[in-house]
Amino acid sequence: MQIFVTGGAGFIGSAYVRALLQDEYPGAAGASVTVLDLLSYSGNRANLPVADSRLRFVQGDIADAALLRDLLPGHDAVVHFAAESHVDRSIAGAVPFVTTNVLGTQVLLDAARTAGIGRFVHVSTDEVYGSIAEGSWTETWPLMPNSPYAASKAGSDLLALAAHRTHGMDVVVTRCSNNYGPYQFPEKVIPLFVTNLLDGKQVPLYGDGGNIRDWLHVADHCRGIQLALEKGRAGEVYHIGGGTELSNRELTGRLLDACGAGWDMVRPVEDRKGHDRRYSLDITKISEELGYAPQVTLDEGLASTVAWYRDNRDWWEPLKAGSA
Ligand SMILES: NC(=O)c1ccc[n+]([C@@H]2O[C@H](COP(=O)([O-])OP(=O)(O)OC[C@H]3O[C@@H](n4cnc5c(N)ncnc54)[C@H](O)[C@@H]3O)[C@@H](O)[C@H]2O)c1
């Protein structure tokens, strides 16, 4: 099996590629992998075992149709992670989000269709639904994104589903909740807070800290993506959640405890513009149809993640220095 992974040098894409190459998914044992990644600020070659003979790494843009025409033929499936992924950056400037997430996805879909690729897994987010005060979203909920990031992902989801309905492409869309784990760029809340605390620096808590997120370990997310790739029905959307809702204040308390710090290390800051209050995914569909269940508890996952950042300063210190 040959799998084409876009954005495979980023946080989630690289976790998926490492799992593939370690044969963690029996249905893809021995698979070879092509990674196409632009190496934007969040892409990092050091996230991948580049010397592995089953991995081919290509630096390039998903919006480069000529490059895709060369690279895609012969692959059995595309797993599409590449995106501009940080909400705060989309508030500061939305154009790159539209360029990569919307236009880039369409170029990739067209190229995959021309190359006769079988399955196309489009990796998306719960943020496309907006915010929910009570209950949980099912896959048929209307899309009401609030941030430019979420709007660009919603646009790409609709294009992926349109490629199925219009052209009969074998597309599956996954929407997941907030991921955490090793190799996450230290701009997102968990690695930002952990690395600040490990350096004895304060952490910025948005607004009243009451925003609620469902936390999903990246290994569980990748297992869900692989189930969607192997067994998902074409043209369907599947939710992948962790089942662990926490307010940002509760999450902060856990990270302070894990790093041996107190609330004096927390600096309240003005709330993010348009900050969604709560996300919550119903994961009944993927659980019942594909047998998905998260395996990593929040306690285990947070402890191992904090330990990873403690043990891997060589990975994150240059990134923080570069983005300061
Ligand atoms: N991190 C989360 O909690 C989360 C939650 C829900 C959904 N997602 C989705 O999962 C996917 C991966 O997210 P992540 O957290 O790993 O993001 P990330 O920012 O760590 O990685 C994105 C990767 O895409 C690459 N990239 C960016 N533009 C590109 C382009 N034009 N062509 C080729 N490569 C390009 C980057 O270099 C980087 O390696 C995204 O589609 C994101 O929307 C993430």
The ligand as an SDF file (V2000), in Angstrom:
LIG
                    3D

 44 48  0  0  0  0  0  0  0  0999 V2000
   -4.2030   20.5320   16.1800 N   0  0  0  0  0  0  0  0  0  0  0  0
   -5.4860   20.3390   16.4180 C   0  0  0  0  0  0  0  0  0  0  0  0
   -5.9220   20.3200   17.5680 O   0  0  0  0  0  0  0  0  0  0  0  0
   -6.4410   20.1020   15.2860 C   0  0  0  0  0  0  0  0  0  0  0  0
   -7.7910   19.9160   15.6000 C   0  0  0  0  0  0  0  0  0  0  0  0
   -8.6800   19.6720   14.5740 C   0  0  0  0  0  0  0  0  0  0  0  0
   -8.2480   19.5740   13.2610 C   0  0  0  0  0  0  0  0  0  0  0  0
   -6.9380   19.7810   12.9680 N   0  0  0  0  0  0  0  0  0  0  0  0
   -6.5330   19.6930   11.5520 C   0  0  0  0  0  0  0  0  0  0  0  0
   -5.5170   18.7180   11.4570 O   0  0  0  0  0  0  0  0  0  0  0  0
   -4.6090   19.0640   10.4200 C   0  0  0  0  0  0  0  0  0  0  0  0
   -3.1910   19.0840   10.9510 C   0  0  0  0  0  0  0  0  0  0  0  0
   -3.1180   20.0060   12.0270 O   0  0  0  0  0  0  0  0  0  0  0  0
   -1.7830   20.1820   12.8770 P   0  0  0  0  0  0  0  0  0  0  0  0
   -2.1840   20.5720   14.2360 O   0  0  0  0  0  0  0  0  0  0  0  0
   -0.8890   19.0170   12.6880 O   0  0  0  0  0  0  0  0  0  0  0  0
   -1.1680   21.4610   12.1430 O   0  0  0  0  0  0  0  0  0  0  0  0
    0.3480   21.9030   11.9670 P   0  0  0  0  0  0  0  0  0  0  0  0
    0.2830   23.3760   11.7760 O   0  0  0  0  0  0  0  0  0  0  0  0
    1.2110   21.3560   13.0380 O   0  0  0  0  0  0  0  0  0  0  0  0
    0.7900   21.2020   10.6110 O   0  0  0  0  0  0  0  0  0  0  0  0
    0.3750   21.6370    9.3520 C   0  0  0  0  0  0  0  0  0  0  0  0
    1.3950   21.1470    8.3390 C   0  0  0  0  0  0  0  0  0  0  0  0
    0.9460   21.5290    7.0310 O   0  0  0  0  0  0  0  0  0  0  0  0
    2.0690   22.0320    6.3210 C   0  0  0  0  0  0  0  0  0  0  0  0
    1.5830   22.9770    5.2950 N   0  0  0  0  0  0  0  0  0  0  0  0
    1.0240   24.1950    5.4920 C   0  0  0  0  0  0  0  0  0  0  0  0
    0.6930   24.7510    4.3230 N   0  0  0  0  0  0  0  0  0  0  0  0
    1.0320   23.8500    3.3590 C   0  0  0  0  0  0  0  0  0  0  0  0
    0.9290   23.8410    1.9430 C   0  0  0  0  0  0  0  0  0  0  0  0
    0.4010   24.8900    1.2710 N   0  0  0  0  0  0  0  0  0  0  0  0
    1.3620   22.7470    1.2780 N   0  0  0  0  0  0  0  0  0  0  0  0
    1.9230   21.6970    1.9290 C   0  0  0  0  0  0  0  0  0  0  0  0
    2.0530   21.6520    3.2870 N   0  0  0  0  0  0  0  0  0  0  0  0
    1.6120   22.7210    3.9800 C   0  0  0  0  0  0  0  0  0  0  0  0
    2.9230   22.7040    7.3740 C   0  0  0  0  0  0  0  0  0  0  0  0
    4.2790   22.8660    6.9370 O   0  0  0  0  0  0  0  0  0  0  0  0
    2.7940   21.7370    8.5260 C   0  0  0  0  0  0  0  0  0  0  0  0
    3.7640   20.7110    8.4630 O   0  0  0  0  0  0  0  0  0  0  0  0
   -5.0750   20.4200    9.8800 C   0  0  0  0  0  0  0  0  0  0  0  0
   -5.8300   20.1980    8.7050 O   0  0  0  0  0  0  0  0  0  0  0  0
   -5.9530   20.9680   10.9890 C   0  0  0  0  0  0  0  0  0  0  0  0
   -6.9530   21.8160   10.4780 O   0  0  0  0  0  0  0  0  0  0  0  0
   -6.0310   20.0520   13.9480 C   0  0  0  0  0  0  0  0  0  0  0  0
  1  2  1  0
  2  3  2  0
  2  4  1  0
  4  5  1  0
  4 44  2  0
  5  6  2  0
  6  7  1  0
  7  8  2  0
  8  9  1  0
  8 44  1  0
  9 10  1  0
  9 42  1  0
 10 11  1  0
 11 12  1  0
 11 40  1  0
 12 13  1  0
 13 14  1  0
 14 15  2  0
 14 16  1  0
 14 17  1  0
 17 18  1  0
 18 19  2  0
 18 20  1  0
 18 21  1  0
 21 22  1  0
 22 23  1  0
 23 24  1  0
 23 38  1  0
 24 25  1  0
 25 26  1  0
 25 36  1  0
 26 27  1  0
 26 35  1  0
 27 28  2  0
 28 29  1  0
 29 30  1  0
 29 35  2  0
 30 31  1  0
 30 32  2  0
 32 33  1  0
 33 34  2  0
 34 35  1  0
 36 37  1  0
 36 38  1  0
 38 39  1  0
 40 41  1  0
 40 42  1  0
 42 43  1  0
M  CHG  2   8   1  16  -1
M  END
$$$$
